[in-house]
């Protein structure tokens, strides 16, 4: 994932001064044989799970492609949709444990543009949402919403996609939408901000967060803004923050009314990062404490 980011979602002491939520990406990295979606769903340090990625908008049979390698090694017959036999029960377990589960659209390898937002919205709603299709990659499990990690520098169609997904969801309940833009404003693909793999850097979290916060408050006072950080030094090319430094910077933005918490790429990196110099067992546990 290319992005430290501020991360919007629709819905100096280092001691935390307010309680936020923790958001993790999952699906592209496996650092230990114990890593799995089932293990993540049982992790008390996580509030929101983002499955990464739906990385092709139109693939075989005009359906999208998903890629959850190294966790899912086959595809649904006749498609390039990942077949993950345990995900149906795992997603339901996450949700029974009060975690929200989102599907992320995009990623660094996605190059297609959103040329048909209405048709694509119907596709993903029927495949993964509360719609109906003979093909359901997650079986009867239903995701709580969708995340946009768009890195192709083409903003066309995404606003229309969000509007159509909300319209499809409206008759049967709510829908969570989130985004992961780069921290420089405006983001060229989406217009969340990520504070890694870009020139902002983790040390600029307070200034960047303030700019994004004010901008978002003017447009949607109910949206929440999350600070996005790498889960370990090898999770991003730049922007990793040692735990105490990260806590100090995050505490500086907690007073904003739309502060939502912290996001990390990704859970496997954070859960297996134990080189902290603190009495916390891993970086994920520290993120929970900081949020």
Secondary structure, 3 states (H helix, E strand, C coil): CCCCEEEEECCCCCCCCCCCEEEEEECCCCCCCCCCHHHHHCCCCCCEEEEEEEEECCCHHHCCEECCCCCCCEECCCCCCEECCCHHHHHHHHHHCCCEEEEEEECCCCCCCCCCHHHHHHHHHHHHCCCCCCCCCCCCCCCCEEEEECCCCCCCCHHHHHHHHHHHHHCCCCCEEEECCECCCCCCCCCCEECCCCCCCHHHHHHHHHHHHHHHHHHCCCCEEEEEEECCHHHCCCCCCCHHHHHHHHHCCCCCCCEEEEEEECHHHHHCCCCCCCCCCCHHHHHHHHC
